[in-house]
Amino acid sequence: MVRFETGNSSEDWAFLWDGVNLQNVSPTTTDVLGIVGTELTNTSFVDIDGDGVLEAFTSDVPVAHSQPSPSEVYRMVDGEFVLDRRIVGMRAFQRASGSPETETREIFLPTGAVGPLTVRIYNGTGTSVSGQRVENAVESGRVWWNDQQIAAPNDFGSDVSSIQRTVTPQPKNELKVRLAGSPGGRITIVIDAASWTP
């Protein structure tokens, strides 16, 4: 990835090296002057759904006193990243050593998002083969949405790849996570809207 930073935002370009050539795999736009630009901003490459393939996750840096824009997920299709869907947000958490601690993240409802929201908790790598142990799975934990517990310790386990819950959004929401069990366990939380207005 090549990143051009301006202030607290970035314009990102993704390239794929095949051993001989460097190929641009970024989703692009072309303006009226014929100048090609990238659609990737503030990009992270994350296996969001635990299928073993990295997706490009973009997020806008919110401007003070404005409603945030949706985040976007791009998937690799036929050798380039293409828009898969808009999402409310994605947050990752990892179990550290020592006593379990509660982490709190604010989730602002982006422009156009219509509830209810679906909170998808991908445990560890998020993949499991016929009941086998999920790699880097969280064995016990709790997740709260606006102080309502939506995942309890017995919802997690080494054989649980994902948990899904439906929640009601507010303009500003609070997501709290407390992970227990062995250090190194991790979860990725993806928050989807029921629909998006134009």
Secondary structure by P-SEA (a helix, b strand, c coil): cbbbbccccbbbbbbbbcccbbbbccccccccccbbbbccccccccccccccbbbbbbbccccccccccbbbbbbbccccccccccccbbbbbbbbcccbbbbbbbbcccccccccbbbbbbccccccccccccccccccbbbbcccccccccccccccccbbbbbbbbccbbbbbbbbbcccccbbbbbbbcccccc
